[in-house]
């Protein structure tokens, strides 16, 4: 195999065979191909892309580098949910308990996040005592008992992907759609699931900014899953404004509790119910989507999902009382109000600016070794389309130290757009793929 020739062919937009893709990446994983050549290949991929077959071959290669979890002694249809990440996105902590309460087995592999989009692992670890570093025996035990458990990736789950992600970060190829698709699917397939529901966020607060790109990413991931004989669907959802009102790890746990008790924000509730319904349907619990929606709704209304989340928190070492007593969660020591300079309608809330503001006061990590303050964040008081008066509170910044606070306040102020006319309503769920 001539590496330079493969780089040249991919640079020129040619499709490589599955064997060529496999040999190339296996050589890199084994340190037989120097990093400079793989960096050149990644840049060629960034500009020329990968075909569906090439993405599937790369996914299989990354998956083969590690081990697949053994959940053979956990009965039931296993369905996981994955989001590409967004500001205020805590749907996993709502949809998963609702699906589990409906009879779906939900083995959730959760990760920390780098950048302004918080990871599910970060949110869970805001709960005092909550453990995601479970052994496989502990993970299987919680799954068998409650149908839901959260675990962070082990070192032997698609280890080649971590090596490749580090190189992608160093070469500015992180946002290559085929590389994202292969990374996501290799990690999701490391758990022996039967089905997967994907939430592909699009807009300023998501990893993908344009709907055409979100559709392409969704199609790539759904295609990989189906070639691996998995039932996969993807929702493309709006991330132009934050989801819900809370941005920040402990603040989002509070909003999860409210939503599971059916007093949460309308947008967060609606999307979480739809994701749960599709998990229920893909698991074969119901015959069609409408029955799935009815079941998810019933588990919200009767409190089953809320109780299931409490049980899992307790089983994984956390204090379930945090869902009723928010004072038991990490709490900020100060708050700053951001008010409206004039009356009008909220025409836009830039999710990216809000996410960066939360990060400036410690709510997210900007590097792999960064430290997150779980108490801090932003609480919105308004959403797009709402009419406000001059001087009305737009949001509150919750902080524990004043470093970065002024910059965060400026970022938040820049996020809000106020107009004289009510904006057109934007759909939350834009498309379904698969």
C-alpha positions as MATLAB code, in Angstrom:
seq = 'XXXXXXXXXXXXXXXXXXXXXXXXXXXXXXXXXXXXXXXXXXXXXXXXXXXXXXXXXXXXXXXXXXXXXXXXXXXXXXXXXXXXXXXXXXXXXXXXXXXXXXXXXXXXXXXXXXXXXXXXXXXXXXXXXXXXXXXXXXXXXXXXXXXXXXXXXXXXXXXXXXXXXXXXXXXXXXXXXXXXXXXXXXXXXXXXXXXXXXXXXXXXXXXXXXXXXXXXXXXXXXXXXXXXXXXXXXXXXXXXXXXXXXXXXXXXXXXXXXXXXXXXXXXXXXXXXXXXXXXXXXXXXXXXXXXXXXXXXXXXXXXXXXXXXXXXXXXXXXXXXXXXXXXXXXXXXXXXXXXXXXXXXXXXXXXXXXXXXXXXXXXXXXXXXXXXXXXXXXXXXXXXXXXXXXXXXXXXXXXXXXXXXXXXXXXXXXXXXXXXXXXXXXXXXXXXXX';
ca = [
       0.000    0.000    0.000;
       1.411    3.372   -1.056;
       0.193    5.960    1.478;
       1.023    8.960   -0.686;
      -1.039    7.490   -3.519;
      -4.061    7.056   -1.204;
      -3.703   10.631    0.024;
      -3.501   11.842   -3.559;
      -6.518    9.841   -4.690;
      -8.631   11.077   -1.783;
      -7.405   14.640   -2.395;
      -8.679   14.283   -5.957;
     -12.073   13.032   -4.773;
     -11.708    9.340   -5.617;
     -13.414    6.626   -3.605;
     -11.117    4.185   -1.825;
     -12.013    0.539   -1.329;
     -12.989   -0.797    2.088;
      -9.703   -2.735    2.182;
      -7.720    0.440    1.470;
      -9.535    2.372    4.202;
      -9.019   -0.489    6.641;
      -5.322   -0.889    5.833;
      -4.734    2.850    6.097;
      -6.342    3.322    9.495;
      -5.126    0.042   10.956;
      -1.621    1.098    9.942;
      -2.072    4.421   11.709;
      -3.480    2.775   14.826;
      -0.486    0.410   14.902;
       1.928    3.379   14.534;
       3.086    2.056   11.167;
       1.903    5.185    9.359;
       3.372    8.491   10.565;
       1.074   11.129   11.993;
       2.045   13.663    9.311;
       0.650   11.412    6.585;
      -2.571   10.706    8.474;
      -2.914   14.452    9.061;
      -2.634   14.981    5.304;
      -5.224   12.279    4.684;
      -7.649   13.837    7.189;
      -7.314   17.181    5.430;
      -8.011   15.480    2.104;
     -11.124   13.940    3.674;
     -12.147   17.344    5.027;
     -12.254   18.777    1.510;
     -13.271   15.697   -0.519;
     -15.422   13.783    1.969;
     -15.977   10.034    2.256;
     -18.610    7.891    0.572;
     -21.129    5.883    2.586;
     -19.063    2.744    2.049;
     -15.875    4.490    3.158;
     -17.567    5.774    6.341;
     -18.821    2.271    7.112;
     -15.325    0.833    6.599;
     -13.796    3.476    8.893;
     -16.476    2.870   11.537;
     -15.799   -0.881   11.464;
     -12.057   -0.248   11.781;
     -12.485    2.041   14.801;
     -14.917   -0.390   16.398;
     -12.585   -3.344   15.836;
      -9.799   -1.563   17.709;
     -11.589   -2.226   21.012;
     -14.165   -4.431   22.661;
     -17.937   -4.533   22.520;
     -19.703   -4.627   25.881;
     -21.053   -7.977   26.977;
     -24.714   -7.474   27.883;
     -25.789  -10.996   26.973;
     -27.240  -11.574   30.440;
     -29.401   -8.424   30.221;
     -32.716   -9.427   28.599;
     -34.844   -7.093   26.515;
     -34.529   -4.844   23.473;
     -31.657   -2.416   23.976;
     -31.956    1.109   22.582;
     -29.640    4.059   23.091;
     -30.071    7.737   22.339;
     -27.330   10.103   21.148;
     -27.277   13.835   20.572;
     -24.663   15.718   18.586;
     -24.783   18.287   21.386;
     -26.362   21.647   21.965;
     -26.792   24.455   24.482;
     -29.209   23.433   27.223;
     -29.662   19.971   25.717;
     -30.542   17.640   28.589;
     -33.021   15.440   26.724;
     -31.049   12.226   27.398;
     -31.831   12.538   31.105;
     -35.551   12.802   30.353;
     -36.121   10.546   27.344;
     -34.044    7.655   28.736;
     -35.987    7.314   32.042;
     -39.316    7.588   30.174;
     -38.252    4.849   27.739;
     -36.917    2.646   30.545;
     -40.180    3.037   32.466;
     -41.921    1.775   29.313;
     -39.900   -1.456   29.189;
     -36.971   -0.425   26.973;
     -33.462   -1.394   28.125;
     -31.346    1.761   27.847;
     -27.559    1.295   28.237;
     -26.416    4.933   28.128;
     -22.721    5.556   27.419;
     -22.136    9.184   28.443;
     -19.168   11.478   27.971;
     -17.804   14.785   29.128;
     -17.775   17.612   26.632;
     -15.076   20.020   25.511;
     -16.346   23.430   24.436;
     -19.539   25.317   25.185;
     -21.850   22.287   24.794;
     -22.155   20.440   28.113;
     -21.815   16.659   28.187;
     -24.306   14.299   29.820;
     -21.559   12.939   32.071;
     -20.873   16.474   33.352;
     -24.550   16.962   34.145;
     -24.848   13.661   36.010;
     -21.685   14.315   37.998;
     -23.248   17.550   39.282;
     -25.353   15.192   41.443;
     -23.344   14.616   44.652;
     -22.001   11.068   44.768;
     -23.246   10.009   41.323;
     -20.842    7.543   39.688;
     -20.408    6.924   35.989;
     -17.178    4.916   36.504;
     -19.091    1.663   36.941;
     -17.530   -1.736   36.447;
     -19.231   -3.907   33.833;
     -20.735   -6.051   36.591;
     -22.177   -2.933   38.247;
     -23.458   -1.621   34.919;
     -25.177   -4.909   34.109;
     -26.659   -5.088   37.616;
     -28.244   -1.610   37.379;
     -29.503   -2.353   33.870;
     -31.082   -5.620   34.957;
     -32.765   -3.961   37.914;
     -34.023   -0.726   36.352;
     -33.609   -1.026   32.563;
     -31.437    2.096   32.600;
     -27.832    2.817   33.576;
     -25.245    5.456   32.744;
     -21.591    4.593   32.201;
     -18.632    6.546   30.883;
     -16.589    5.002   28.051;
     -13.957    2.523   29.145;
     -10.412    2.593   27.768;
     -11.121   -0.429   25.574;
     -14.197    1.043   23.834;
     -13.085    2.137   20.330;
      -9.657    3.333   21.576;
      -8.568    4.154   18.034;
     -11.278    6.800   17.893;
      -9.697    8.686   20.800;
      -6.366    8.697   18.993;
      -8.021    9.905   15.811;
     -10.033   12.580   17.633;
      -6.837   14.014   19.112;
      -5.378   14.310   15.626;
      -8.604   15.828   14.298;
      -8.418   18.501   16.995;
      -4.801   19.255   16.043;
      -5.576   19.471   12.321;
      -8.828   21.497   12.398;
     -10.755   18.595   10.856;
     -13.085   18.097   13.831;
     -16.140   19.261   11.918;
     -15.699   16.900    8.963;
     -19.115   15.239    8.657;
     -17.925   11.741    7.625;
     -15.323   11.730   10.415;
     -17.971   12.800   12.936;
     -20.314   10.060   11.673;
     -17.682    7.328   11.955;
     -16.666    8.495   15.439;
     -20.218    8.596   16.778;
     -21.242    5.266   15.312;
     -18.083    3.431   16.402;
     -18.710    4.502   19.976;
     -22.430    3.745   19.901;
     -21.872    0.309   18.372;
     -19.435   -0.529   21.192;
     -22.579   -1.242   23.174;
     -24.590   -4.223   21.865;
     -27.724   -2.225   21.114;
     -30.591   -3.246   18.858;
     -31.562    0.291   17.891;
     -30.392    3.887   18.136;
     -32.188    7.222   18.044;
     -30.045   10.193   16.991;
     -30.741   13.861   17.679;
     -28.774   15.958   15.184;
     -28.744   19.579   16.342;
     -28.576   22.325   13.721;
     -28.082   26.055   14.216;
     -25.814   28.435   16.076;
     -25.757   26.354   19.255;
     -25.112   23.023   17.555;
     -22.054   21.344   16.104;
     -23.654   21.644   12.638;
     -24.746   25.089   11.500;
     -26.718   24.418    8.297;
     -29.678   22.091    7.788;
     -28.258   20.599    4.584;
     -25.155   19.532    6.543;
     -27.265   18.163    9.391;
     -29.239   16.090    6.897;
     -26.042   14.707    5.368;
     -24.648   13.801    8.806;
     -27.909   12.120    9.779;
     -28.002   10.140    6.534;
     -24.390    8.993    7.019;
     -25.036    7.755   10.564;
     -28.339    6.101    9.732;
     -26.692    4.375    6.764;
     -23.807    3.061    8.872;
     -26.217    1.720   11.472;
     -28.392   -0.020    8.944;
     -25.392   -1.651    7.283;
     -24.625   -3.043   10.736;
     -28.205   -4.403   10.960;
     -29.358   -1.882   13.573;
     -32.636    0.020   13.597;
     -31.643    3.693   13.438;
     -33.612    6.917   13.135;
     -32.426   10.509   13.334;
     -34.274   13.692   14.203;
     -32.878   16.981   12.922;
     -33.785   19.556   15.562;
     -33.442   23.298   15.922;
     -30.600   24.676   18.034;
     -30.823   28.347   17.067;
     -31.860   29.180   20.644;
     -31.061   27.216   23.835;
     -33.269   24.234   24.626;
     -35.318   24.874   27.742;
     -34.369   27.694   30.078;
     -31.389   26.271   32.012;
     -27.781   26.184   30.782;
     -25.260   24.786   33.274;
     -24.853   21.360   34.825;
     -26.625   21.599   38.202;
     -29.159   24.050   36.773;
     -29.981   21.541   34.040;
     -30.473   18.742   36.582;
     -33.064   20.987   38.246;
     -34.824   21.455   34.907;
     -34.689   17.703   34.223;
     -36.482   17.122   37.528;
     -39.131   19.713   36.693;
     -39.668   18.240   33.235;
     -40.001   14.673   34.527;
     -42.654   16.033   36.900;
     -44.461   17.586   33.907;
     -43.767   21.188   34.863;
     -40.831   21.738   32.521;
     -40.439   24.010   29.482;
     -42.684   23.238   26.529;
     -39.872   22.824   23.977;
     -37.797   20.525   26.196;
     -40.846   18.438   27.127;
     -41.991   18.065   23.541;
     -38.618   16.966   22.181;
     -37.925   14.596   25.084;
     -41.307   12.924   24.618;
     -40.715   12.483   20.886;
     -37.278   10.951   21.471;
     -38.665    8.625   24.139;
     -41.550    7.616   21.863;
     -39.140    6.677   19.077;
     -37.009    4.669   21.505;
     -40.138    2.802   22.600;
     -41.186    2.161   18.996;
     -37.729    1.062   17.832;
     -37.595   -1.364   20.760;
     -40.758   -3.023   19.477;
     -42.736   -2.151   22.622;
     -45.467   -0.561   20.500;
     -46.694   -1.349   17.009;
     -46.497    2.217   15.726;
     -45.235    5.675   16.591;
     -48.595    6.996   17.768;
     -48.779    4.275   20.419;
     -45.188    5.088   21.348;
     -46.116    8.729   21.887;
     -49.094    7.758   24.020;
     -46.944    5.485   26.170;
     -44.214    8.092   26.653;
     -46.845   10.656   27.598;
     -48.424    8.274   30.113;
     -45.058    7.595   31.771;
     -44.559   11.336   32.133;
     -48.025   11.988   33.542;
     -48.025    9.118   36.056;
     -44.527    9.949   37.322;
     -42.983    6.638   36.219;
     -40.103    8.293   34.395;
     -39.373   10.562   37.350;
     -39.333    7.615   39.769;
     -37.114    5.601   37.436;
     -34.539    8.402   37.329;
     -34.571    8.638   41.131;
     -33.986    4.893   41.389;
     -31.033    4.977   39.010;
     -29.482    7.968   40.790;
     -29.679    6.032   44.057;
     -28.290    2.842   42.467;
     -25.295    4.727   41.039;
     -24.302    6.344   44.322;
     -26.062    9.681   44.008;
     -28.548   11.331   46.312;
     -32.012   11.074   44.709;
     -33.319   13.797   47.048;
     -31.640   16.367   44.779;
     -34.620   16.038   42.449;
     -36.866   17.446   45.195;
     -34.407   19.580   47.165;
     -32.356   21.671   44.787;
     -30.354   23.072   47.711;
     -28.574   19.692   47.821;
     -27.084   20.375   44.374;
     -24.074   22.668   43.873;
     -25.410   26.214   44.069;
     -23.955   29.493   42.849;
     -23.039   32.253   45.293;
     -24.010   35.202   43.103;
     -26.407   36.210   40.356;
     -26.414   39.020   37.799;
     -29.528   40.098   35.931;
     -29.403   41.038   32.266;
     -32.270   43.361   31.341;
     -33.814   44.469   28.083;
     -32.760   47.885   26.752;
     -36.147   48.398   25.094;
     -39.629   46.972   24.657;
     -40.509   44.637   21.807;
     -40.441   40.992   20.826;
     -37.572   38.559   21.334;
     -36.689   37.764   17.723;
     -33.565   35.644   18.400;
     -31.455   34.241   21.233;
     -28.068   33.158   19.909;
     -27.466   29.795   21.573;
     -23.744   29.888   20.842;
     -23.307   33.219   22.649;
     -25.242   31.883   25.644;
     -23.131   28.723   25.684;
     -19.899   30.688   25.551;
     -21.132   32.941   28.367;
     -21.744   29.923   30.586;
     -18.257   28.693   29.726;
     -16.656   32.028   30.601;
     -17.817   31.693   34.214;
     -16.718   28.048   34.471;
     -19.742   26.139   33.232;
     -17.826   24.150   30.595;
     -14.260   23.153   29.764;
     -12.390   24.556   26.799;
      -9.588   21.959   26.999;
      -9.532   18.238   27.770;
      -8.018   18.857   31.198;
     -10.251   21.816   32.065;
     -12.252   21.932   35.286;
     -16.016   22.536   35.300;
     -17.866   24.415   38.033;
     -21.175   22.505   38.235;
     -22.988   25.321   40.071;
     -22.718   28.081   37.478;
     -24.676   28.847   34.353;
     -27.468   30.869   32.791;
     -31.222   30.823   33.376;
     -33.267   32.379   30.592;
     -36.398   34.269   31.577;
     -37.717   34.621   28.013;
     -37.834   32.651   24.775;
     -38.029   33.668   21.123;
     -41.414   35.171   20.234;
     -42.139   36.515   23.707;
     -43.195   40.161   24.157;
     -41.212   42.116   26.754;
     -41.114   45.555   28.323;
     -38.114   47.844   28.631;
     -36.110   46.827   31.688;
     -37.561   43.329   31.830;
     -35.154   40.581   32.907;
     -33.891   38.595   29.916;
     -31.814   36.124   31.898;
     -29.713   35.656   35.013;
     -26.064   34.664   35.211;
     -25.287   32.443   38.208;
     -21.630   32.499   39.266;
     -19.271   31.534   42.084;
     -16.424   33.912   41.215;
     -16.325   37.198   39.355;
     -13.508   36.303   36.967;
     -14.901   36.381   33.440;
     -18.274   37.673   34.640;
     -18.213   40.974   32.738;
     -17.248   39.239   29.493;
     -19.984   36.654   30.052;
     -22.548   39.387   30.644;
     -21.530   41.085   27.395;
     -21.809   37.787   25.502;
     -25.304   37.265   26.892;
     -26.377   40.793   26.002;
     -25.142   40.213   22.457;
     -27.177   37.003   22.233;
     -30.589   38.696   22.420;
     -32.251   40.337   19.438;
     -35.325   42.506   20.033;
     -37.624   43.652   17.232;
     -40.895   45.532   16.868;
     -42.690   42.574   15.279;
     -43.282   39.059   16.521;
     -41.013   36.658   14.585;
     -42.344   33.696   12.635;
     -42.497   30.553   14.736;
     -39.700   28.075   13.954;
     -40.293   24.341   14.072;
     -38.420   22.454   16.788;
     -38.257   19.136   14.905;
     -37.199   19.996   11.381;
     -36.826   16.568    9.742;
     -36.841   12.840   10.413;
     -34.250   10.670    8.660;
     -34.677    6.895    8.570;
];
